[in-house]
Amino acid sequence: METVSTEALLELRFMLEQSIDVQFQAWMAATFAVIVAVYSARADLKIVVRICISILYSLAVGALWFRWMTEGIRINTLIDPELINRGVDSGTHILSGYLRFMTYWLGSIVTFIAIFYLRDDKKNIGE
């Protein structure tokens, strides 16, 4: 890493952060798509279809999460320590990662609940 310029390290860090943002956006799009699809077809979805949707959603969420974690580990273990050694503060607030993590998992749990709970209007709470 010593042969890589500070500017190149900062650019690489920025690219990895952008990739994490794109993965989070893909997760949000998939999550809302599943919720809207399940809500729209709530009375017509059989349990087998709901199970298939939950399996496919789980695989997609897992793939995005592992990619996100891989890139986060690269930032935290390879790039940031080198930048700190060079006296450069990346300026990233640690809270943003925690908030994204909580949003990711709580949103996924809500989506799984929606897949199996949204059945028909007569069975929903509040009606």
Rosetta blueprint (number, residue, H / E / L):
1 M L
2 E L
3 T L
4 V L
5 S L
6 T H
7 E H
8 A H
9 L H
10 L H
11 E H
12 L H
13 R H
14 F H
15 M H
16 L H
17 E H
18 Q H
19 S H
20 I H
21 D H
22 V H
23 Q H
24 F H
25 Q H
26 A H
27 W H
28 M H
29 A H
30 A H
31 T H
32 F H
33 A H
34 V H
35 I H
36 V H
37 A H
38 V H
39 Y H
40 S H
41 A L
42 R L
43 A L
44 D L
45 L L
46 K L
47 I H
48 V H
49 V H
50 R H
51 I H
52 C H
53 I H
54 S H
55 I H
56 L H
57 Y H
58 S H
59 L H
60 A H
61 V H
62 G H
63 A H
64 L H
65 W H
66 F H
67 R H
68 W H
69 M H
70 T H
71 E H
72 G H
73 I H
74 R H
75 I H
76 N H
77 T H
78 L H
79 I H
80 D H
81 P H
82 E H
83 L H
84 I H
85 N H
86 R L
87 G L
88 V L
89 D L
90 S L
91 G L
92 T L
93 H L
94 I H
95 L H
96 S H
97 G H
98 Y H
99 L H
100 R H
101 F H
102 M H
103 T H
104 Y H
105 W H
106 L H
107 G H
108 S H
109 I H
110 V H
111 T H
112 F H
113 I H
114 A H
115 I H
116 F H
117 Y H
118 L L
119 R L
120 D L
121 D H
122 K H
123 K H
124 N L
125 I L
126 G L
127 E L
